[in-house]
């Protein structure tokens, strides 16, 4: 059975972003996220102006919700790293541009994820992610 888009995306992202960089504290992670949402690029594509980071989240997967201009990132114990935070922040961007039936990990999300890596972390990781997406058959649309 062929892997679904979501799982192919996870595998591609995991490969493109190694080695992972972990935060030593929740406060450090919160500061890092706040610095990213103040960037000119983020402010031009998003109405999100505040991020609440909750850690540790007891679920199996990290979760993201958006209410108004507030993004709530609920991170599982092994999710306190820059790559997991960028992944969850990309979910917030997809919600800004309307209802997408594949918003969780579909084409639009994959495109937003690439741009988040490009503008919030490093362009070379975004390029590596594109290569990994193409190699695994992850479908993505240019975003926005």
Residue pairs with C-beta under 8 A, 6 or more apart in sequence:
3 11
3 136
5 102
5 105
5 106
5 107
5 110
5 138
5 139
6 104
6 105
8 133
8 136
8 137
8 138
9 105
9 109
9 110
9 113
9 133
9 138
10 105
11 132
11 136
12 129
12 132
12 133
12 135
12 136
12 138
13 83
13 87
13 113
13 129
13 132
15 128
15 132
16 125
16 128
16 129
16 131
16 132
17 83
17 117
17 125
17 128
17 129
20 81
20 82
20 83
21 81
21 82
21 83
22 80
22 81
23 29
23 32
23 80
23 81
23 82
26 53
26 55
26 80
29 53
29 55
29 75
29 80
29 85
30 51
30 53
32 82
32 85
33 51
33 53
33 73
33 85
33 89
34 51
36 42
36 89
36 120
37 43
37 46
37 48
37 49
37 50
37 51
37 71
37 89
39 119
39 120
41 119
41 120
42 48
42 119
42 120
45 93
45 96
45 115
45 144
46 92
46 93
46 96
47 69
47 96
48 66
48 69
48 70
48 71
48 92
48 93
48 96
49 69
49 70
50 69
50 70
50 71
51 70
51 71
51 72
51 73
51 89
52 70
52 71
52 72
52 73
53 73
53 75
53 85
54 72
54 73
54 74
54 75
55 74
55 75
55 77
55 79
55 80
56 75
56 76
56 77
57 63
57 74
57 75
57 76
57 79
58 76
59 74
59 76
60 76
61 76
62 73
62 74
62 75
62 76
62 79
62 84
62 87
62 88
63 74
63 88
64 71
64 72
64 73
64 74
64 88
64 89
64 91
64 92
65 71
65 72
65 74
66 72
66 91
66 92
66 95
66 96
71 89
71 92
73 85
73 88
73 89
75 84
75 85
75 88
79 85
82 121
83 121
86 113
86 116
86 117
86 120
86 121
87 113
87 116
89 116
89 120
90 109
90 112
90 113
90 115
90 116
91 103
91 104
91 109
93 112
93 115
93 116
93 143
93 144
94 100
94 103
94 108
94 109
94 112
95 103
97 108
97 144
100 106
100 108
100 109
102 108
102 109
103 109
106 139
107 139
107 140
107 141
108 141
108 143
110 133
110 138
110 139
110 140
110 141
111 140
111 141
111 142
111 143
111 144
112 143
112 144
113 129
113 140
114 126
114 129
114 130
114 133
114 140
114 143
115 126
115 143
115 144
117 123
117 125
117 126
117 129
118 125
118 126
130 140
132 138
133 140
